[in-house]
Amino acid sequence: MVRRLPFSEQLRRAVEASELTRYRIAQETGISESILSRFVNRGAGLSMDSVDKLVDCLGLTLQAPKRPKRKRGN
């Protein structure tokens, strides 16, 4: 069974992998650099509003994982 990363960890990795600096991300989203830094370093969470802004800034989409079909028993 493949274990999926929590959404928060995926978002942290997307911030770190972005070609944008944290400063630039902070400027484009309106999220303070200190809050963004604490989030990336696992010191704090983010509000849903901030998550929405980050997702938009980084061009991310949320996609449900494909689950295997269950066989129906008779």
PDB file of N, CA, C, O and CB in Angstrom:
ATOM      1  N   MET A   1       0.845  -1.180   0.000  1.00  0.00           N
ATOM      2  CA  MET A   1       0.000   0.000   0.000  1.00  0.00           C
ATOM      3  C   MET A   1       0.892   1.246   0.000  1.00  0.00           C
ATOM      4  O   MET A   1       1.813   1.366   0.809  1.00  0.00           O
ATOM      5  CB  MET A   1      -0.962  -0.004   1.227  1.00  0.00           C
ATOM      6  N   VAL A   2       0.607   2.153  -0.906  1.00  0.00           N
ATOM      7  CA  VAL A   2       1.369   3.390  -1.003  1.00  0.00           C
ATOM      8  C   VAL A   2       0.786   4.410  -0.033  1.00  0.00           C
ATOM      9  O   VAL A   2      -0.415   4.682  -0.045  1.00  0.00           O
ATOM     10  CB  VAL A   2       1.362   3.937  -2.455  1.00  0.00           C
ATOM     11  N   ARG A   3       1.637   4.960   0.789  1.00  0.00           N
ATOM     12  CA  ARG A   3       1.176   5.966   1.743  1.00  0.00           C
ATOM     13  C   ARG A   3       1.344   7.352   1.126  1.00  0.00           C
ATOM     14  O   ARG A   3       2.426   7.705   0.659  1.00  0.00           O
ATOM     15  CB  ARG A   3       1.957   5.860   3.089  1.00  0.00           C
ATOM     16  N   ARG A   4       0.292   8.112   1.128  1.00  0.00           N
ATOM     17  CA  ARG A   4       0.326   9.452   0.553  1.00  0.00           C
ATOM     18  C   ARG A   4       0.735  10.458   1.617  1.00  0.00           C
ATOM     19  O   ARG A   4       0.428  10.307   2.799  1.00  0.00           O
ATOM     20  CB  ARG A   4      -1.045   9.826  -0.050  1.00  0.00           C
ATOM     21  N   LEU A   5       1.432  11.485   1.164  1.00  0.00           N
ATOM     22  CA  LEU A   5       1.834  12.552   2.080  1.00  0.00           C
ATOM     23  C   LEU A   5       0.639  13.407   2.451  1.00  0.00           C
ATOM     24  O   LEU A   5      -0.236  13.633   1.615  1.00  0.00           O
ATOM     25  CB  LEU A   5       2.933  13.421   1.455  1.00  0.00           C
ATOM     26  N   PRO A   6       0.582  13.887   3.681  1.00  0.00           N
ATOM     27  CA  PRO A   6      -0.484  14.820   4.056  1.00  0.00           C
ATOM     28  C   PRO A   6      -0.426  16.058   3.152  1.00  0.00           C
ATOM     29  O   PRO A   6       0.635  16.439   2.658  1.00  0.00           O
ATOM     30  CB  PRO A   6      -0.358  15.230   5.558  1.00  0.00           C
ATOM     31  N   PHE A   7      -1.581  16.664   2.954  1.00  0.00           N
ATOM     32  CA  PHE A   7      -1.649  17.839   2.080  1.00  0.00           C
ATOM     33  C   PHE A   7      -0.702  18.938   2.550  1.00  0.00           C
ATOM     34  O   PHE A   7      -0.062  19.596   1.730  1.00  0.00           O
ATOM     35  CB  PHE A   7      -3.081  18.376   2.022  1.00  0.00           C
ATOM     36  N   SER A   8      -0.608  19.144   3.864  1.00  0.00           N
ATOM     37  CA  SER A   8       0.274  20.191   4.386  1.00  0.00           C
ATOM     38  C   SER A   8       1.726  19.940   3.985  1.00  0.00           C
ATOM     39  O   SER A   8       2.451  20.881   3.661  1.00  0.00           O
ATOM     40  CB  SER A   8       0.157  20.274   5.914  1.00  0.00           C
ATOM     41  N   GLU A   9       2.153  18.679   4.005  1.00  0.00           N
ATOM     42  CA  GLU A   9       3.530  18.353   3.621  1.00  0.00           C
ATOM     43  C   GLU A   9       3.727  18.551   2.123  1.00  0.00           C
ATOM     44  O   GLU A   9       4.781  19.016   1.688  1.00  0.00           O
ATOM     45  CB  GLU A   9       3.876  16.904   4.016  1.00  0.00           C
ATOM     46  N   GLN A  10       2.727  18.203   1.342  1.00  0.00           N
ATOM     47  CA  GLN A  10       2.818  18.430  -0.101  1.00  0.00           C
ATOM     48  C   GLN A  10       2.941  19.924  -0.399  1.00  0.00           C
ATOM     49  O   GLN A  10       3.698  20.326  -1.283  1.00  0.00           O
ATOM     50  CB  GLN A  10       1.586  17.838  -0.824  1.00  0.00           C
ATOM     51  N   LEU A  11       2.199  20.738   0.339  1.00  0.00           N
ATOM     52  CA  LEU A  11       2.241  22.184   0.151  1.00  0.00           C
ATOM     53  C   LEU A  11       3.603  22.742   0.561  1.00  0.00           C
ATOM     54  O   LEU A  11       4.152  23.604  -0.125  1.00  0.00           O
ATOM     55  CB  LEU A  11       1.122  22.863   0.955  1.00  0.00           C
ATOM     56  N   ARG A  12       4.150  22.253   1.677  1.00  0.00           N
ATOM     57  CA  ARG A  12       5.497  22.684   2.095  1.00  0.00           C
ATOM     58  C   ARG A  12       6.518  22.381   1.003  1.00  0.00           C
ATOM     59  O   ARG A  12       7.343  23.224   0.653  1.00  0.00           O
ATOM     60  CB  ARG A  12       5.910  21.987   3.418  1.00  0.00           C
ATOM     61  N   ARG A  13       6.448  21.183   0.482  1.00  0.00           N
ATOM     62  CA  ARG A  13       7.398  20.782  -0.563  1.00  0.00           C
ATOM     63  C   ARG A  13       7.222  21.612  -1.833  1.00  0.00           C
ATOM     64  O   ARG A  13       8.198  21.918  -2.518  1.00  0.00           O
ATOM     65  CB  ARG A  13       7.231  19.295  -0.887  1.00  0.00           C
ATOM     66  N   ALA A  14       5.993  21.971  -2.141  1.00  0.00           N
ATOM     67  CA  ALA A  14       5.747  22.810  -3.319  1.00  0.00           C
ATOM     68  C   ALA A  14       6.352  24.200  -3.131  1.00  0.00           C
ATOM     69  O   ALA A  14       6.903  24.768  -4.074  1.00  0.00           O
ATOM     70  CB  ALA A  14       4.234  22.923  -3.594  1.00  0.00           C
ATOM     71  N   VAL A  15       6.254  24.746  -1.931  1.00  0.00           N
ATOM     72  CA  VAL A  15       6.865  26.052  -1.643  1.00  0.00           C
ATOM     73  C   VAL A  15       8.373  25.942  -1.809  1.00  0.00           C
ATOM     74  O   VAL A  15       8.992  26.788  -2.453  1.00  0.00           O
ATOM     75  CB  VAL A  15       6.505  26.542  -0.203  1.00  0.00           C
ATOM     76  N   GLU A  16       8.967  24.903  -1.232  1.00  0.00           N
ATOM     77  CA  GLU A  16      10.417  24.732  -1.308  1.00  0.00           C
ATOM     78  C   GLU A  16      10.901  24.456  -2.735  1.00  0.00           C
ATOM     79  O   GLU A  16      11.998  24.874  -3.106  1.00  0.00           O
ATOM     80  CB  GLU A  16      10.848  23.601  -0.395  1.00  0.00           C
ATOM     81  N   ALA A  17      10.101  23.762  -3.528  1.00  0.00           N
ATOM     82  CA  ALA A  17      10.486  23.407  -4.893  1.00  0.00           C
ATOM     83  C   ALA A  17      10.205  24.535  -5.894  1.00  0.00           C
ATOM     84  O   ALA A  17      10.669  24.487  -7.033  1.00  0.00           O
ATOM     85  CB  ALA A  17       9.752  22.148  -5.322  1.00  0.00           C
ATOM     86  N   SER A  18       9.458  25.529  -5.472  1.00  0.00           N
ATOM     87  CA  SER A  18       9.089  26.624  -6.370  1.00  0.00           C
ATOM     88  C   SER A  18      10.321  27.412  -6.818  1.00  0.00           C
ATOM     89  O   SER A  18      11.298  27.544  -6.081  1.00  0.00           O
ATOM     90  CB  SER A  18       8.087  27.560  -5.682  1.00  0.00           C
ATOM     91  N   GLU A  19      10.247  27.921  -8.021  1.00  0.00           N
ATOM     92  CA  GLU A  19      11.313  28.792  -8.505  1.00  0.00           C
ATOM     93  C   GLU A  19      11.222  30.177  -7.871  1.00  0.00           C
ATOM     94  O   GLU A  19      12.154  30.975  -7.973  1.00  0.00           O
ATOM     95  CB  GLU A  19      11.255  28.907 -10.029  1.00  0.00           C
ATOM     96  N   LEU A  20      10.096  30.458  -7.218  1.00  0.00           N
ATOM     97  CA  LEU A  20       9.926  31.732  -6.533  1.00  0.00           C
ATOM     98  C   LEU A  20      10.579  31.677  -5.157  1.00  0.00           C
ATOM     99  O   LEU A  20      10.569  30.639  -4.494  1.00  0.00           O
ATOM    100  CB  LEU A  20       8.432  32.088  -6.409  1.00  0.00           C
ATOM    101  N   THR A  21      11.145  32.799  -4.737  1.00  0.00           N
ATOM    102  CA  THR A  21      11.696  32.871  -3.387  1.00  0.00           C
ATOM    103  C   THR A  21      10.542  33.000  -2.399  1.00  0.00           C
ATOM    104  O   THR A  21       9.427  33.360  -2.778  1.00  0.00           O
ATOM    105  CB  THR A  21      12.694  34.066  -3.243  1.00  0.00           C
ATOM    106  N   ARG A  22      10.816  32.705  -1.139  1.00  0.00           N
ATOM    107  CA  ARG A  22       9.778  32.887  -0.125  1.00  0.00           C
ATOM    108  C   ARG A  22       9.373  34.350  -0.044  1.00  0.00           C
ATOM    109  O   ARG A  22       8.206  34.665   0.190  1.00  0.00           O
ATOM    110  CB  ARG A  22      10.263  32.389   1.249  1.00  0.00           C
ATOM    111  N   TYR A  23      10.334  35.237  -0.237  1.00  0.00           N
ATOM    112  CA  TYR A  23      10.021  36.673  -0.232  1.00  0.00           C
ATOM    113  C   TYR A  23       9.001  36.984  -1.319  1.00  0.00           C
ATOM    114  O   TYR A  23       8.018  37.685  -1.076  1.00  0.00           O
ATOM    115  CB  TYR A  23      11.305  37.522  -0.438  1.00  0.00           C
ATOM    116  N   ARG A  24       9.235  36.464  -2.510  1.00  0.00           N
ATOM    117  CA  ARG A  24       8.328  36.716  -3.642  1.00  0.00           C
ATOM    118  C   ARG A  24       6.950  36.094  -3.392  1.00  0.00           C
ATOM    119  O   ARG A  24       5.921  36.703  -3.684  1.00  0.00           O
ATOM    120  CB  ARG A  24       8.932  36.154  -4.952  1.00  0.00           C
ATOM    121  N   ILE A  25       6.947  34.894  -2.856  1.00  0.00           N
ATOM    122  CA  ILE A  25       5.675  34.245  -2.533  1.00  0.00           C
ATOM    123  C   ILE A  25       4.912  35.078  -1.511  1.00  0.00           C
ATOM    124  O   ILE A  25       3.703  35.273  -1.636  1.00  0.00           O
ATOM    125  CB  ILE A  25       5.908  32.813  -1.996  1.00  0.00           C
ATOM    126  N   ALA A  26       5.618  35.562  -0.509  1.00  0.00           N
ATOM    127  CA  ALA A  26       4.989  36.408   0.513  1.00  0.00           C
ATOM    128  C   ALA A  26       4.414  37.677  -0.114  1.00  0.00           C
ATOM    129  O   ALA A  26       3.305  38.092   0.224  1.00  0.00           O
ATOM    130  CB  ALA A  26       6.008  36.775   1.614  1.00  0.00           C
ATOM    131  N   GLN A  27       5.157  38.284  -1.017  1.00  0.00           N
ATOM    132  CA  GLN A  27       4.689  39.502  -1.675  1.00  0.00           C
ATOM    133  C   GLN A  27       3.449  39.236  -2.525  1.00  0.00           C
ATOM    134  O   GLN A  27       2.506  40.027  -2.510  1.00  0.00           O
ATOM    135  CB  GLN A  27       5.798  40.094  -2.541  1.00  0.00           C
ATOM    136  N   GLU A  28       3.444  38.136  -3.259  1.00  0.00           N
ATOM    137  CA  GLU A  28       2.328  37.832  -4.162  1.00  0.00           C
ATOM    138  C   GLU A  28       1.070  37.358  -3.428  1.00  0.00           C
ATOM    139  O   GLU A  28      -0.043  37.535  -3.923  1.00  0.00           O
ATOM    140  CB  GLU A  28       2.753  36.777  -5.158  1.00  0.00           C
ATOM    141  N   THR A  29       1.248  36.759  -2.254  1.00  0.00           N
ATOM    142  CA  THR A  29       0.097  36.210  -1.536  1.00  0.00           C
ATOM    143  C   THR A  29      -0.413  37.107  -0.418  1.00  0.00           C
ATOM    144  O   THR A  29      -1.568  36.996  -0.006  1.00  0.00           O
ATOM    145  CB  THR A  29       0.453  34.878  -0.968  1.00  0.00           C
ATOM    146  N   GLY A  30       0.444  37.995   0.071  1.00  0.00           N
ATOM    147  CA  GLY A  30       0.065  38.806   1.222  1.00  0.00           C
ATOM    148  C   GLY A  30       0.262  38.075   2.540  1.00  0.00           C
ATOM    149  O   GLY A  30      -0.117  38.584   3.594  1.00  0.00           O
ATOM    150  N   ILE A  31       0.852  36.884   2.490  1.00  0.00           N
ATOM    151  CA  ILE A  31       1.190  36.130   3.701  1.00  0.00           C
ATOM    152  C   ILE A  31       2.532  36.649   4.180  1.00  0.00           C
ATOM    153  O   ILE A  31       3.470  36.761   3.391  1.00  0.00           O
ATOM    154  CB  ILE A  31       1.233  34.568   3.437  1.00  0.00           C
ATOM    155  N   SER A  32       2.636  36.965   5.460  1.00  0.00           N
ATOM    156  CA  SER A  32       3.915  37.504   5.942  1.00  0.00           C
ATOM    157  C   SER A  32       5.019  36.462   5.806  1.00  0.00           C
ATOM    158  O   SER A  32       4.775  35.258   5.896  1.00  0.00           O
ATOM    159  CB  SER A  32       3.793  37.962   7.415  1.00  0.00           C
ATOM    160  N   GLU A  33       6.230  36.947   5.588  1.00  0.00           N
ATOM    161  CA  GLU A  33       7.374  36.046   5.449  1.00  0.00           C
ATOM    162  C   GLU A  33       7.561  35.180   6.686  1.00  0.00           C
ATOM    163  O   GLU A  33       7.919  34.007   6.582  1.00  0.00           O
ATOM    164  CB  GLU A  33       8.642  36.841   5.179  1.00  0.00           C
ATOM    165  N   SER A  34       7.319  35.762   7.856  1.00  0.00           N
ATOM    166  CA  SER A  34       7.525  34.994   9.088  1.00  0.00           C
ATOM    167  C   SER A  34       6.520  33.844   9.198  1.00  0.00           C
ATOM    168  O   SER A  34       6.882  32.747   9.624  1.00  0.00           O
ATOM    169  CB  SER A  34       7.410  35.914  10.315  1.00  0.00           C
ATOM    170  N   ILE A  35       5.276  34.084   8.822  1.00  0.00           N
ATOM    171  CA  ILE A  35       4.275  33.015   8.859  1.00  0.00           C
ATOM    172  C   ILE A  35       4.615  31.945   7.836  1.00  0.00           C
ATOM    173  O   ILE A  35       4.509  30.753   8.127  1.00  0.00           O
ATOM    174  CB  ILE A  35       2.862  33.574   8.598  1.00  0.00           C
ATOM    175  N   LEU A  36       5.021  32.354   6.648  1.00  0.00           N
ATOM    176  CA  LEU A  36       5.397  31.405   5.609  1.00  0.00           C
ATOM    177  C   LEU A  36       6.599  30.576   6.052  1.00  0.00           C
ATOM    178  O   LEU A  36       6.632  29.365   5.831  1.00  0.00           O
ATOM    179  CB  LEU A  36       5.707  32.138   4.296  1.00  0.00           C
ATOM    180  N   SER A  37       7.571  31.208   6.666  1.00  0.00           N
ATOM    181  CA  SER A  37       8.757  30.511   7.159  1.00  0.00           C
ATOM    182  C   SER A  37       8.400  29.504   8.251  1.00  0.00           C
ATOM    183  O   SER A  37       8.884  28.372   8.238  1.00  0.00           O
ATOM    184  CB  SER A  37       9.779  31.517   7.690  1.00  0.00           C
ATOM    185  N   ARG A  38       7.556  29.915   9.189  1.00  0.00           N
ATOM    186  CA  ARG A  38       7.143  28.997  10.260  1.00  0.00           C
ATOM    187  C   ARG A  38       6.390  27.799   9.688  1.00  0.00           C
ATOM    188  O   ARG A  38       6.568  26.672  10.150  1.00  0.00           O
ATOM    189  CB  ARG A  38       6.262  29.731  11.292  1.00  0.00           C
ATOM    190  N   PHE A  39       5.552  28.041   8.688  1.00  0.00           N
ATOM    191  CA  PHE A  39       4.826  26.936   8.068  1.00  0.00           C
ATOM    192  C   PHE A  39       5.795  25.958   7.409  1.00  0.00           C
ATOM    193  O   PHE A  39       5.716  24.752   7.646  1.00  0.00           O
ATOM    194  CB  PHE A  39       3.819  27.466   7.035  1.00  0.00           C
ATOM    195  N   VAL A  40       6.697  26.465   6.594  1.00  0.00           N
ATOM    196  CA  VAL A  40       7.640  25.604   5.876  1.00  0.00           C
ATOM    197  C   VAL A  40       8.521  24.825   6.849  1.00  0.00           C
ATOM    198  O   VAL A  40       8.870  23.675   6.581  1.00  0.00           O
ATOM    199  CB  VAL A  40       8.514  26.440   4.927  1.00  0.00           C
ATOM    200  N   ASN A  41       8.882  25.436   7.971  1.00  0.00           N
ATOM    201  CA  ASN A  41       9.742  24.784   8.962  1.00  0.00           C
ATOM    202  C   ASN A  41       8.956  24.007  10.013  1.00  0.00           C
ATOM    203  O   ASN A  41       9.503  23.623  11.047  1.00  0.00           O
ATOM    204  CB  ASN A  41      10.606  25.813   9.644  1.00  0.00           C
ATOM    205  N   ARG A  42       7.670  23.778   9.744  1.00  0.00           N
ATOM    206  CA  ARG A  42       6.784  22.971  10.585  1.00  0.00           C
ATOM    207  C   ARG A  42       6.544  23.550  11.975  1.00  0.00           C
ATOM    208  O   ARG A  42       6.250  22.816  12.919  1.00  0.00           O
ATOM    209  CB  ARG A  42       7.348  21.600  10.722  1.00  0.00           C
ATOM    210  N   GLY A  43       6.671  24.865  12.093  1.00  0.00           N
ATOM    211  CA  GLY A  43       6.441  25.507  13.380  1.00  0.00           C
ATOM    212  C   GLY A  43       5.023  26.010  13.559  1.00  0.00           C
ATOM    213  O   GLY A  43       4.624  26.353  14.672  1.00  0.00           O
ATOM    214  N   ALA A  44       4.255  26.059  12.477  1.00  0.00           N
ATOM    215  CA  ALA A  44       2.886  26.578  12.551  1.00  0.00           C
ATOM    216  C   ALA A  44       2.099  26.095  11.341  1.00  0.00           C
ATOM    217  O   ALA A  44       2.662  25.692  10.323  1.00  0.00           O
ATOM    218  CB  ALA A  44       2.880  28.133  12.623  1.00  0.00           C
ATOM    219  N   GLY A  45       0.792  26.148  11.484  1.00  0.00           N
ATOM    220  CA  GLY A  45      -0.094  25.816  10.379  1.00  0.00           C
ATOM    221  C   GLY A  45      -0.505  27.088   9.648  1.00  0.00           C
ATOM    222  O   GLY A  45      -0.042  28.182   9.971  1.00  0.00           O
ATOM    223  N   LEU A  46      -1.363  26.932   8.678  1.00  0.00           N
ATOM    224  CA  LEU A  46      -1.872  28.071   7.913  1.00  0.00           C
ATOM    225  C   LEU A  46      -3.388  28.080   7.957  1.00  0.00           C
ATOM    226  O   LEU A  46      -4.027  27.037   8.098  1.00  0.00           O
ATOM    227  CB  LEU A  46      -1.374  28.025   6.450  1.00  0.00           C
ATOM    228  N   SER A  47      -3.950  29.267   7.834  1.00  0.00           N
ATOM    229  CA  SER A  47      -5.399  29.383   7.705  1.00  0.00           C
ATOM    230  C   SER A  47      -5.796  28.890   6.311  1.00  0.00           C
ATOM    231  O   SER A  47      -4.964  28.828   5.406  1.00  0.00           O
ATOM    232  CB  SER A  47      -5.877  30.861   7.942  1.00  0.00           C
ATOM    233  N   MET A  48      -7.048  28.550   6.152  1.00  0.00           N
ATOM    234  CA  MET A  48      -7.518  28.106   4.836  1.00  0.00           C
ATOM    235  C   MET A  48      -7.377  29.213   3.801  1.00  0.00           C
ATOM    236  O   MET A  48      -7.105  28.939   2.632  1.00  0.00           O
ATOM    237  CB  MET A  48      -8.978  27.648   4.915  1.00  0.00           C
ATOM    238  N   ASP A  49      -7.559  30.455   4.220  1.00  0.00           N
ATOM    239  CA  ASP A  49      -7.377  31.587   3.319  1.00  0.00           C
ATOM    240  C   ASP A  49      -5.939  31.624   2.803  1.00  0.00           C
ATOM    241  O   ASP A  49      -5.708  31.848   1.615  1.00  0.00           O
ATOM    242  CB  ASP A  49      -7.730  32.911   4.030  1.00  0.00           C
ATOM    243  N   SER A  50      -4.981  31.407   3.693  1.00  0.00           N
ATOM    244  CA  SER A  50      -3.574  31.394   3.292  1.00  0.00           C
ATOM    245  C   SER A  50      -3.264  30.205   2.394  1.00  0.00           C
ATOM    246  O   SER A  50      -2.498  30.330   1.439  1.00  0.00           O
ATOM    247  CB  SER A  50      -2.672  31.365   4.522  1.00  0.00           C
ATOM    248  N   VAL A  51      -3.853  29.057   2.695  1.00  0.00           N
ATOM    249  CA  VAL A  51      -3.670  27.883   1.837  1.00  0.00           C
ATOM    250  C   VAL A  51      -4.181  28.189   0.439  1.00  0.00           C
ATOM    251  O   VAL A  51      -3.512  27.883  -0.548  1.00  0.00           O
ATOM    252  CB  VAL A  51      -4.401  26.646   2.422  1.00  0.00           C
ATOM    253  N   ASP A  52      -5.363  28.791   0.346  1.00  0.00           N
ATOM    254  CA  ASP A  52      -5.927  29.148  -0.960  1.00  0.00           C
ATOM    255  C   ASP A  52      -4.988  30.077  -1.728  1.00  0.00           C
ATOM    256  O   ASP A  52      -4.778  29.900  -2.928  1.00  0.00           O
ATOM    257  CB  ASP A  52      -7.302  29.816  -0.787  1.00  0.00           C
ATOM    258  N   LYS A  53      -4.429  31.055  -1.040  1.00  0.00           N
ATOM    259  CA  LYS A  53      -3.512  32.007  -1.685  1.00  0.00           C
ATOM    260  C   LYS A  53      -2.249  31.317  -2.173  1.00  0.00           C
ATOM    261  O   LYS A  53      -1.776  31.600  -3.274  1.00  0.00           O
ATOM    262  CB  LYS A  53      -3.145  33.135  -0.717  1.00  0.00           C
ATOM    263  N   LEU A  54      -1.695  30.414  -1.365  1.00  0.00           N
ATOM    264  CA  LEU A  54      -0.494  29.685  -1.768  1.00  0.00           C
ATOM    265  C   LEU A  54      -0.763  28.798  -2.977  1.00  0.00           C
ATOM    266  O   LEU A  54       0.017  28.775  -3.929  1.00  0.00           O
ATOM    267  CB  LEU A  54       0.030  28.843  -0.609  1.00  0.00           C
ATOM    268  N   VAL A  55      -1.869  28.071  -2.927  1.00  0.00           N
ATOM    269  CA  VAL A  55      -2.231  27.186  -4.029  1.00  0.00           C
ATOM    270  C   VAL A  55      -2.363  27.983  -5.321  1.00  0.00           C
ATOM    271  O   VAL A  55      -1.880  27.557  -6.370  1.00  0.00           O
ATOM    272  CB  VAL A  55      -3.543  26.440  -3.720  1.00  0.00           C
ATOM    273  N   ASP A  56      -3.012  29.128  -5.245  1.00  0.00           N
ATOM    274  CA  ASP A  56      -3.182  29.988  -6.423  1.00  0.00           C
ATOM    275  C   ASP A  56      -1.837  30.516  -6.916  1.00  0.00           C
ATOM    276  O   ASP A  56      -1.552  30.468  -8.113  1.00  0.00           O
ATOM    277  CB  ASP A  56      -4.121  31.163  -6.099  1.00  0.00           C
ATOM    278  N   CYS A  57      -1.020  31.014  -6.008  1.00  0.00           N
ATOM    279  CA  CYS A  57       0.280  31.579  -6.365  1.00  0.00           C
ATOM    280  C   CYS A  57       1.190  30.547  -7.025  1.00  0.00           C
ATOM    281  O   CYS A  57       1.892  30.860  -7.986  1.00  0.00           O
ATOM    282  CB  CYS A  57       0.959  32.148  -5.129  1.00  0.00           C
ATOM    283  N   LEU A  58       1.177  29.329  -6.514  1.00  0.00           N
ATOM    284  CA  LEU A  58       2.061  28.283  -7.021  1.00  0.00           C
ATOM    285  C   LEU A  58       1.468  27.519  -8.198  1.00  0.00           C
ATOM    286  O   LEU A  58       2.134  26.672  -8.794  1.00  0.00           O
ATOM    287  CB  LEU A  58       2.393  27.321  -5.917  1.00  0.00           C
ATOM    288  N   GLY A  59       0.205  27.823  -8.535  1.00  0.00           N
ATOM    289  CA  GLY A  59      -0.431  27.163  -9.677  1.00  0.00           C
ATOM    290  C   GLY A  59      -0.739  25.698  -9.422  1.00  0.00           C
ATOM    291  O   GLY A  59      -0.674  24.875 -10.335  1.00  0.00           O
ATOM    292  N   LEU A  60      -1.074  25.374  -8.181  1.00  0.00           N
ATOM    293  CA  LEU A  60      -1.355  23.984  -7.811  1.00  0.00           C
ATOM    294  C   LEU A  60      -2.830  23.670  -7.974  1.00  0.00           C
ATOM    295  O   LEU A  60      -3.673  24.567  -7.976  1.00  0.00           O
ATOM    296  CB  LEU A  60      -0.917  23.709  -6.371  1.00  0.00           C
ATOM    297  N   THR A  61      -3.131  22.393  -8.109  1.00  0.00           N
ATOM    298  CA  THR A  61      -4.519  21.928  -8.120  1.00  0.00           C
ATOM    299  C   THR A  61      -4.639  20.784  -7.127  1.00  0.00           C
ATOM    300  O   THR A  61      -3.691  20.030  -6.909  1.00  0.00           O
ATOM    301  CB  THR A  61      -4.966  21.480  -9.555  1.00  0.00           C
ATOM    302  N   LEU A  62      -5.793  20.666  -6.543  1.00  0.00           N
ATOM    303  CA  LEU A  62      -6.074  19.590  -5.614  1.00  0.00           C
ATOM    304  C   LEU A  62      -6.758  18.477  -6.386  1.00  0.00           C
ATOM    305  O   LEU A  62      -7.748  18.705  -7.082  1.00  0.00           O
ATOM    306  CB  LEU A  62      -6.950  20.078  -4.423  1.00  0.00           C
ATOM    307  N   GLN A  63      -6.219  17.268  -6.257  1.00  0.00           N
ATOM    308  CA  GLN A  63      -6.777  16.143  -6.989  1.00  0.00           C
ATOM    309  C   GLN A  63      -6.903  14.965  -6.044  1.00  0.00           C
ATOM    310  O   GLN A  63      -5.955  14.605  -5.345  1.00  0.00           O
ATOM    311  CB  GLN A  63      -5.904  15.781  -8.215  1.00  0.00           C
ATOM    312  N   ALA A  64      -8.074  14.373  -6.032  1.00  0.00           N
ATOM    313  CA  ALA A  64      -8.303  13.198  -5.196  1.00  0.00           C
ATOM    314  C   ALA A  64      -7.529  12.013  -5.773  1.00  0.00           C
ATOM    315  O   ALA A  64      -7.472  11.838  -6.990  1.00  0.00           O
ATOM    316  CB  ALA A  64      -9.825  12.871  -5.097  1.00  0.00           C
ATOM    317  N   PRO A  65      -6.937  11.203  -4.899  1.00  0.00           N
ATOM    318  CA  PRO A  65      -6.220  10.033  -5.405  1.00  0.00           C
ATOM    319  C   PRO A  65      -7.187   9.017  -5.985  1.00  0.00           C
ATOM    320  O   PRO A  65      -8.328   8.899  -5.538  1.00  0.00           O
ATOM    321  CB  PRO A  65      -5.387   9.390  -4.294  1.00  0.00           C
ATOM    322  N   LYS A  66      -6.727   8.299  -6.968  1.00  0.00           N
ATOM    323  CA  LYS A  66      -7.549   7.240  -7.547  1.00  0.00           C
ATOM    324  C   LYS A  66      -7.505   6.055  -6.608  1.00  0.00           C
ATOM    325  O   LYS A  66      -6.433   5.605  -6.202  1.00  0.00           O
ATOM    326  CB  LYS A  66      -7.061   6.845  -8.980  1.00  0.00           C
ATOM    327  N   ARG A  67      -8.645   5.569  -6.277  1.00  0.00           N
ATOM    328  CA  ARG A  67      -8.748   4.409  -5.387  1.00  0.00           C
ATOM    329  C   ARG A  67      -9.150   3.204  -6.210  1.00  0.00           C
ATOM    330  O   ARG A  67      -9.937   3.324  -7.149  1.00  0.00           O
ATOM    331  CB  ARG A  67      -9.770   4.659  -4.237  1.00  0.00           C
ATOM    332  N   PRO A  68      -8.618   2.044  -5.867  1.00  0.00           N
ATOM    333  CA  PRO A  68      -9.009   0.852  -6.614  1.00  0.00           C
ATOM    334  C   PRO A  68     -10.486   0.558  -6.440  1.00  0.00           C
ATOM    335  O   PRO A  68     -11.050   0.762  -5.365  1.00  0.00           O
ATOM    336  CB  PRO A  68      -8.184  -0.348  -6.173  1.00  0.00           C
ATOM    337  N   LYS A  69     -11.096   0.085  -7.487  1.00  0.00           N
ATOM    338  CA  LYS A  69     -12.524  -0.257  -7.434  1.00  0.00           C
ATOM    339  C   LYS A  69     -12.704  -1.485  -6.555  1.00  0.00           C
ATOM    340  O   LYS A  69     -11.927  -2.438  -6.614  1.00  0.00           O
ATOM    341  CB  LYS A  69     -13.100  -0.513  -8.866  1.00  0.00           C
ATOM    342  N   ARG A  70     -13.740  -1.436  -5.748  1.00  0.00           N
ATOM    343  CA  ARG A  70     -14.066  -2.577  -4.901  1.00  0.00           C
ATOM    344  C   ARG A  70     -14.959  -3.531  -5.678  1.00  0.00           C
ATOM    345  O   ARG A  70     -15.826  -3.120  -6.449  1.00  0.00           O
ATOM    346  CB  ARG A  70     -14.755  -2.121  -3.587  1.00  0.00           C
ATOM    347  N   LYS A  71     -14.724  -4.798  -5.453  1.00  0.00           N
ATOM    348  CA  LYS A  71     -15.574  -5.807  -6.105  1.00  0.00           C
ATOM    349  C   LYS A  71     -16.841  -5.961  -5.287  1.00  0.00           C
ATOM    350  O   LYS A  71     -16.813  -6.024  -4.058  1.00  0.00           O
ATOM    351  CB  LYS A  71     -14.832  -7.184  -6.248  1.00  0.00           C
ATOM    352  N   ARG A  72     -17.931  -6.018  -5.989  1.00  0.00           N
ATOM    353  CA  ARG A  72     -19.223  -6.206  -5.328  1.00  0.00           C
ATOM    354  C   ARG A  72     -19.468  -7.700  -5.133  1.00  0.00           C
ATOM    355  O   ARG A  72     -19.288  -8.511  -6.041  1.00  0.00           O
ATOM    356  CB  ARG A  72     -20.379  -5.556  -6.155  1.00  0.00           C
ATOM    357  N   GLY A  73     -19.880  -8.023  -3.930  1.00  0.00           N
ATOM    358  CA  GLY A  73     -20.227  -9.418  -3.648  1.00  0.00           C
ATOM    359  C   GLY A  73     -21.728  -9.628  -3.804  1.00  0.00           C
ATOM    360  O   GLY A  73     -22.514  -8.712  -3.561  1.00  0.00           O
ATOM    361  N   ASN A  74     -22.111 -10.781  -4.192  1.00  0.00           N
ATOM    362  CA  ASN A  74     -23.543 -11.086  -4.361  1.00  0.00           C
ATOM    363  C   ASN A  74     -24.098 -11.711  -3.141  1.00  0.00           C
ATOM    364  O   ASN A  74     -25.284 -12.036  -3.098  1.00  0.00           O
ATOM    365  CB  ASN A  74     -23.778 -11.994  -5.540  1.00  0.00           C
TER     366      ASN A  74
END
